[in-house]
């Protein structure tokens, strides 16, 4: 990692990019990517695509390869403001009501950020025998206002989006910890692949699309739109998956996956088997440690959109093991980050640009 890429990592991860409001983070990502690409595409809802034009002869249709991550993070919407100035919320994505009480929050208004806190009654006044996990309707944000009008004067209204305030830090010189590593760490990794291709002077025999998609957290929507537009021959998706080593996980149910154990390669119906095996062969040839994961139906990632959109693209998923998903202390191993970058990079070098991954011909 260069000093420039580390600065990008912190700037990008510490910026808020809630689902549906990703544009500020997308601009940071694109500004970093521009020196390493030939052109870019921005769609109506904010998905950004860096394009590296390959060496396909002009008389041939270019083989199209995608590497992809998603840019959005879970958040909250203001849903109701009480007369005494308290703000009630609803989810934007898979936000966890259990972790919200006592968290600091930023409310994103047209006039800039307003700070607030998710308040909670003190332990002294609660009947602990009757304590239960909070529901979303129990949560409230305090911005220090005494009336509804004061809240409105701050620029806060129904529909204002709110994100947790915590930023990125390093734990024991081994882990990155923060909010929204799901999946802006993926955006960082694919940008680093583009940087290394450029700095190493690689000429690809195909057109590469580096895709940072929006609105994954509410149903893989950004990927669905851009997959229909690009119609790639091959799509390699990166997202996070659960580290199952910490307490409260059942390995018999969720698998045996470890942060620090290397990239996770997924098995499931949306994953094209020949592409998956191609990636595994690259990992073995380049001595990149990896783990395997099975999913029951869908992967729950943008892989599903690329696999099933339009005529379907040969798609595979390389996941980054992550602890404590959808919290403000999402945790990934530094070695895994570099290993995912290397695996995607080496896979691209192995693609000749004429692969036909169909099972039957």
Secondary structure, DSSP 8 states (H G I E B T S, - for coil): --HHHHHHHHHHHHS--BTT--HHHHHHHHHHHGGG-SEEEE-TT--EEEEE-----TTS---EEEEEEE--B-EEEEEEE-TTSEEEEEEESS--HHHHTT-EEEEEETTEEEEEEE----GGGS-GGG-----GGG--EE-S-SSHHHHHHTT--TT-EEEE----EEETTTEEEES-HHHHHHHHHHHHHHHHHHHTT---SSEEEEEEES--TTTSHHHHHHHHHH--SEEEEEEEEE---STT--HHHH----TTS-EEEEESTTS-HHHHHHHHHHHHHTT--EEEEE-SS--SSTHHHHHHSTT--EEEEEEEEEBSTTSTTEEEEHHHHHHHHHHHHHHHHH--S-----S--
